[in-house]
Amino acid sequence: QVHPVESGGGLVQAGGSLRLSCVASGRTSSTYAMVWFRQAPGQAREFVAGITWSGNVKDYSDSVKGRFTISRDNAKNTVYLQMNRLKPGDTAIYYCAANPSFRVTTPRSPREYDNWGQGTQVTVSS
């Protein structure tokens, strides 16, 4: 099992930046693909970005491509989400997730993941 713990959320003005971190406990967590999702009030949970276990392949939703960057440090069992040029529409709770079955793929459906963190709130003011 993997137990992700997110941090780094907060309140920022539009155009600003934040960096989210996700520490994934578990002896073999560095061998799993990791993903970020977000969920705004009244909205479904949506895929934001994913990274394979090696960090060589990254996937982004169209809404964040070019603004967000996902990365990982396997020595620290940590995945990052650097968010630049933030918009009010990015306001949501951001979740980190993993599924030990996935190493080289990052499915975009939240139903594929069974290990979730508690989330971190990101609020972007206009």
C-alpha positions as CSV (number, residue, x, y, z in Angstrom):
1,Q,0.0,0.0,0.0
2,V,1.0,3.6,-0.6
3,H,-0.1,6.4,1.7
4,P,0.3,9.8,-0.1
5,V,0.4,13.0,1.9
6,E,0.0,16.3,0.1
7,S,1.2,19.7,1.1
8,G,2.0,23.1,-0.3
9,G,-1.5,24.5,-1.1
10,G,-2.6,28.0,-0.2
11,L,-4.1,31.2,-1.4
12,V,-2.4,33.0,-4.3
13,Q,-3.3,35.7,-6.8
14,A,-4.0,35.0,-10.4
15,G,-0.7,34.8,-12.3
16,G,1.1,33.5,-9.3
17,S,2.8,30.2,-8.5
18,L,2.6,27.4,-6.0
19,R,4.5,24.1,-5.7
20,L,2.7,21.1,-4.3
21,S,4.5,18.1,-2.8
22,C,3.3,14.6,-2.2
23,V,5.3,12.3,0.0
24,A,4.3,8.7,-0.6
25,S,5.1,6.3,2.2
26,G,5.6,2.7,1.5
27,R,8.8,0.7,0.8
28,T,8.3,0.4,-2.9
29,S,6.4,3.7,-3.6
30,S,9.3,5.0,-5.7
31,T,8.5,2.2,-8.2
32,Y,4.9,3.4,-8.9
33,A,3.6,5.9,-11.3
34,M,2.1,8.9,-9.5
35,V,-0.7,11.3,-10.5
36,W,-2.3,14.5,-9.4
37,F,-6.1,15.1,-9.6
38,R,-8.1,18.0,-8.5
39,Q,-11.7,18.6,-7.5
40,A,-13.6,21.9,-7.4
41,P,-16.8,22.3,-5.4
42,G,-19.7,20.6,-7.2
43,Q,-17.4,19.2,-9.8
44,A,-16.1,15.7,-10.6
45,R,-12.5,14.8,-9.7
46,E,-10.4,15.5,-12.8
47,F,-6.9,14.4,-13.9
48,V,-4.2,17.1,-13.8
49,A,-0.9,15.4,-14.4
50,G,0.9,12.0,-14.2
51,I,4.4,10.8,-14.1
52,T,5.8,7.3,-14.6
53,W,8.0,5.6,-12.0
54,S,11.2,6.7,-13.7
55,G,10.1,10.2,-14.4
56,N,10.7,9.8,-18.1
57,V,7.1,10.1,-19.2
58,K,4.8,12.8,-18.1
59,D,1.2,13.4,-19.0
60,Y,-0.9,16.6,-18.6
61,S,-4.5,17.6,-19.0
62,D,-5.0,20.2,-21.7
63,S,-6.1,22.8,-19.2
64,V,-2.7,22.8,-17.4
65,K,-0.3,21.9,-20.2
66,G,2.4,24.6,-20.5
67,R,1.7,26.0,-17.0
68,F,2.1,23.0,-14.7
69,T,5.1,20.7,-14.3
70,I,5.2,17.4,-12.6
71,S,8.4,15.9,-11.3
72,R,9.6,13.4,-8.8
73,D,12.5,12.6,-6.5
74,N,12.5,8.9,-5.9
75,A,15.2,9.2,-3.2
76,K,12.7,11.2,-1.2
77,N,9.6,9.3,-2.3
78,T,8.2,12.7,-3.3
79,V,6.3,13.9,-6.3
80,Y,6.0,17.6,-7.0
81,L,3.5,19.7,-9.0
82,Q,4.9,23.1,-9.9
83,M,2.0,25.4,-10.8
84,N,2.7,28.6,-12.7
85,R,0.5,31.3,-14.2
86,L,-2.4,30.2,-11.9
87,K,-5.9,31.1,-12.8
88,P,-9.1,31.3,-10.7
89,G,-10.3,28.2,-12.6
90,D,-7.4,26.2,-11.0
91,T,-9.1,26.6,-7.6
92,A,-9.7,23.2,-6.2
93,I,-8.6,20.6,-3.7
94,Y,-5.5,18.8,-5.2
95,Y,-5.0,15.1,-4.5
96,C,-2.1,12.8,-5.1
97,A,-2.8,9.2,-6.0
98,A,-1.2,5.9,-6.9
99,N,-2.0,2.4,-7.8
100,P,0.8,-0.2,-7.4
101,S,-0.4,-1.8,-10.6
102,F,0.8,1.2,-12.6
103,R,4.5,1.9,-13.3
104,V,4.7,3.0,-16.9
105,T,1.2,4.3,-17.4
106,T,-0.8,7.0,-15.8
107,P,-4.5,6.4,-16.4
108,R,-6.7,9.5,-16.2
109,S,-9.7,8.0,-14.5
110,P,-9.9,8.4,-10.7
111,R,-11.5,5.0,-10.5
112,E,-8.2,3.4,-11.4
113,Y,-6.6,4.6,-8.2
114,D,-7.1,3.2,-4.7
115,N,-4.5,5.1,-2.7
116,W,-5.4,8.7,-2.1
117,G,-4.0,11.5,0.0
118,Q,-6.2,13.8,2.1
119,G,-5.8,16.7,-0.4
120,T,-4.5,20.2,-0.2
121,Q,-6.5,23.3,-1.0
122,V,-5.4,25.7,-3.7
123,T,-7.3,28.9,-4.0
124,V,-6.6,31.4,-6.8
125,S,-8.0,34.9,-6.4
126,S,-8.8,37.2,-9.3
